[in-house]
Amino acid sequence: MQKTTTSDAALHVSLPEEQPVLRMVPTSSDTNYAGDIFGGWIMSQVDIAGSIPAIRRARGRAVTVAVNSFVFKQPVLVGDLVSFYADIVGVGRTSITVDVAVYAQRGAREGGEEICIKVTEAVLTYVAIDNDRRPREVPKA
């Protein structure tokens, strides 16, 4: 995969209008050997972000059962303000499917122009569970 630079104006986007479910600033302890933010760190934050609307919709516990898709579009850098947006895209009898989009804002910290790029897209499926960790029906909306 060819890595593009953030100076590519075609990558610059605006944040979605709604509020993110999670915002984080990764630090140097979250990097891989190349100095970019470790993909596993992003994956864990995506799972947390996706679980928030799933738990609310399930009105109780929900667990991750599948990562249906996960695309790293651009690297996340130390000091980026990373925003996670999560939307429910499907509800089954016991399952809830959530789309998570991740954006990074960077540049202002270094005294430059702040830019925003979409860095990751993912779709995850959660299952509502009871106190015995068995699947239960998702309540009607």
Secondary structure, 3 states (H helix, E strand, C coil): CCCCCCCCHHHECCCCCCCCCEEECCCHHHECCCCCECHHHHHHHHHHHHHHHHHHHHCCCEEEEEEEEEEECCCCCCCCEEEEEEEEEEECCCEEEEEEEEEEEECHHHCCCCEEEEEEEEEEEEEEECCCCCECCCCCC
